[in-house]
Amino acid sequence: MLQQLKNLRHIPTGIAIVHVAVFAGVLPEITPPVFAFFFVVVPLAGITLIEEVRVHYGRKKPDIVSETEISVLWQIISFSGLTIVVVNCISAYLAHQMVFTSGIVCVAVIGTVLWQSRRWLGESYAAKPRIFSKHKLVTKGPYQLVRHPIYTCLIALLPASGLVFGAFQSSATTVGTLIGTALFGGPLIKRALLEEELLGALPQTPETPRFIPTPRSLWRYLREPFLP
């Protein structure tokens, strides 16, 4: 298993993403759709958690040069947005009793890019905006797609989850999901801009969009190795 993961670094991202999308699309056809959704989410979440534990306890922490805090108010706003989306997803599912394959595919692809971004970031990852000694700006892999792929994926996961549970089947849950996504995403965007301020002394990548991919950045990203 570990050797297979290591071999992923030699596979172009485009091929890996296509395989994930096909697998997530076929899975609901051979298993109950709700099970398929959790089968997609749980391994990605578990692998990410293992990666966090490995990095936190397995490596010496580099010295912190500078950092900044996100206020409690912004954290409350973000959590409120997440809660609104969850409530709308539950409401939509209870109303329709359906899980949509298109949403499962979106969640699988976004979750894969999220995990991939975390792997490429490596030791530069931090729970809050901070700069370490010998900090390097990551510009390869998913960082060819957008400058902040982790935040972009976290925000995109909310409407994708709404798509899974049919939140866009009615105007009420559609509006609720979009409002919740905006409230959740606002603080993440603010955090991204704070990180850019901290990284001001490092070389920037003006050709790479901040949050919304362009055809050119997507093409560059798909040709990158899947893992560093």
C-alpha positions in Angstrom: 0.0 0.0 0.0 2.8 2.5 1.0 4.7 1.5 -2.2 1.6 2.2 -4.3 1.2 5.6 -2.7 4.9 6.4 -3.4 4.4 5.4 -7.1 1.6 8.0 -7.4 4.3 10.7 -7.6 5.2 9.5 -11.1 1.6 9.7 -12.4 0.4 12.9 -14.0 -2.4 14.6 -12.0 -4.8 14.5 -14.8 -4.7 10.7 -15.0 -5.1 10.3 -11.2 -8.1 12.7 -11.2 -9.8 10.9 -14.0 -9.4 7.6 -12.1 -10.9 9.1 -9.0 -13.9 10.5 -10.9 -14.6 7.3 -12.7 -14.4 5.3 -9.4 -16.7 7.7 -7.6 -19.2 7.5 -10.5 -19.3 3.7 -10.7 -19.4 3.1 -6.9 -23.1 4.2 -6.4 -24.1 1.7 -9.1 -22.7 -1.2 -7.2 -23.3 -0.1 -3.6 -26.0 1.9 -1.8 -25.5 5.6 -2.7 -25.3 6.7 0.9 -22.6 4.1 1.6 -20.8 5.2 -1.6 -20.7 8.7 -0.3 -19.2 7.7 3.1 -16.8 5.2 1.3 -15.5 8.2 -0.6 -15.2 10.6 2.3 -13.9 8.4 5.2 -10.7 7.2 3.5 -9.7 10.7 2.4 -10.4 12.0 5.9 -8.6 9.2 7.5 -5.5 9.5 5.3 -5.4 13.3 5.9 -5.7 12.7 9.7 -2.8 10.2 9.6 -0.7 12.7 7.7 -1.4 15.4 10.3 -0.4 13.1 13.1 2.7 11.9 11.3 3.9 15.5 10.6 3.0 16.8 14.1 4.7 14.0 16.1 7.2 12.6 13.6 9.3 15.6 12.6 11.1 18.3 14.4 9.0 21.5 14.3 10.9 24.4 12.5 11.3 27.7 14.2 8.5 30.2 13.7 9.6 33.5 12.2 6.2 35.3 12.2 2.5 34.5 12.6 -0.9 36.1 12.9 -4.2 35.1 14.5 -7.7 34.8 13.1 -10.2 36.6 15.4 -12.8 34.6 17.3 -15.5 36.5 15.4 -14.3 35.3 12.0 -14.1 31.7 13.4 -17.7 32.0 14.6 -18.8 33.3 11.2 -17.1 30.4 9.5 -18.6 27.8 11.8 -22.0 29.4 11.4 -21.8 29.1 7.6 -20.8 25.4 8.0 -23.7 24.8 10.3 -26.2 26.4 7.8 -24.9 24.2 5.0 -25.2 21.0 7.1 -28.7 21.9 8.2 -29.7 22.5 4.5 -28.1 19.2 3.4 -30.0 17.3 6.1 -33.3 19.1 5.2 -32.8 18.4 1.5 -32.1 14.7 2.1 -35.1 14.2 4.4 -37.2 15.8 1.7 -35.9 13.9 -1.3 -34.5 10.7 0.3 -31.9 10.7 -2.5 -28.1 10.9 -2.9 -26.9 12.1 -6.3 -23.9 10.5 -8.0 -22.8 13.8 -9.6 -22.3 15.2 -6.1 -20.3 12.1 -5.0 -18.0 12.6 -7.9 -17.5 16.2 -7.1 -16.7 15.5 -3.4 -14.3 12.7 -4.4 -12.4 14.9 -6.9 -12.3 17.9 -4.5 -11.3 15.8 -1.6 -8.5 14.2 -3.6 -7.1 17.6 -4.6 -7.4 18.8 -1.0 -5.3 15.8 0.2 -2.9 16.3 -2.7 -2.5 20.0 -1.7 -1.7 19.0 1.8 1.0 16.6 0.7 2.6 19.2 -1.6 2.7 21.8 1.1 4.6 19.5 3.4 6.3 21.1 6.4 5.1 24.6 5.3 1.6 23.6 6.5 0.4 25.3 9.7 -2.9 25.4 11.6 -2.8 29.2 11.5 -1.0 31.7 9.2 2.7 31.6 10.1 6.1 31.7 8.5 8.9 29.2 9.5 12.6 29.5 9.2 13.8 28.5 5.7 10.2 28.8 4.5 9.7 28.0 0.8 6.8 29.1 -1.4 5.2 26.0 -2.9 4.4 26.6 -6.6 4.1 23.0 -8.0 1.4 20.4 -8.1 -2.0 21.9 -7.1 -0.3 25.2 -6.5 -0.1 25.5 -10.2 -3.9 25.5 -10.3 -4.5 28.2 -7.8 -2.4 29.9 -5.1 -4.6 28.6 -2.3 -5.9 25.2 -3.3 -6.6 24.0 0.3 -8.9 27.0 1.0 -10.4 26.7 -2.5 -11.2 23.0 -1.9 -12.6 23.6 1.6 -15.0 26.2 0.2 -15.9 24.1 -2.8 -16.7 21.0 -0.6 -19.8 22.7 0.8 -21.8 23.2 -2.4 -20.5 19.8 -3.6 -21.9 18.2 -0.4 -25.2 20.1 -1.1 -25.2 18.6 -4.5 -24.8 15.1 -3.0 -27.9 15.5 -0.8 -30.1 17.4 -3.3 -29.8 20.8 -1.6 -30.1 22.5 -5.1 -33.5 20.8 -5.8 -35.4 23.6 -4.1 -34.9 27.4 -4.0 -35.0 27.5 -0.1 -32.2 25.0 0.4 -30.3 26.4 -2.6 -30.2 29.9 -1.0 -29.3 28.5 2.4 -26.4 26.5 1.0 -25.0 29.4 -1.0 -25.3 31.8 2.1 -23.7 29.2 4.3 -20.9 28.7 1.8 -20.3 32.5 1.6 -20.2 32.8 5.4 -17.8 29.8 5.6 -15.6 31.0 2.8 -15.2 34.6 3.9 -12.9 33.9 6.8 -10.9 31.5 4.7 -10.3 34.1 2.0 -9.3 36.6 4.7 -6.8 34.0 6.1 -5.4 33.5 2.6 -4.8 37.2 2.2 -3.1 37.3 5.6 -0.8 34.5 4.5 0.1 36.4 1.4 1.0 39.4 3.5 3.3 37.2 5.7 4.8 35.7 2.5 5.4 39.1 1.0 9.2 38.7 1.2 9.1 35.5 -0.8 8.8 35.3 -4.6 5.1 35.5 -5.7 3.4 33.8 -8.6 1.3 36.4 -10.4 0.5 34.1 -13.3 -1.4 31.7 -10.9 -4.9 32.8 -9.9 -5.8 33.1 -6.3 -8.9 31.0 -6.0 -10.6 30.5 -9.4 -8.7 28.3 -11.9 -8.2 29.4 -15.4 -7.9 27.0 -18.4 -4.2 27.8 -18.6 -3.6 27.1 -14.9 -5.8 23.9 -15.1 -3.7 22.6 -18.0 -0.4 23.3 -16.1 -1.9 21.5 -13.0 -3.0 18.4 -14.9 0.5 17.9 -16.3 2.1 18.1 -12.8 3.1 14.9 -10.9 0.4 13.8 -8.6 2.6 13.7 -5.5 5.9 15.5 -4.7 
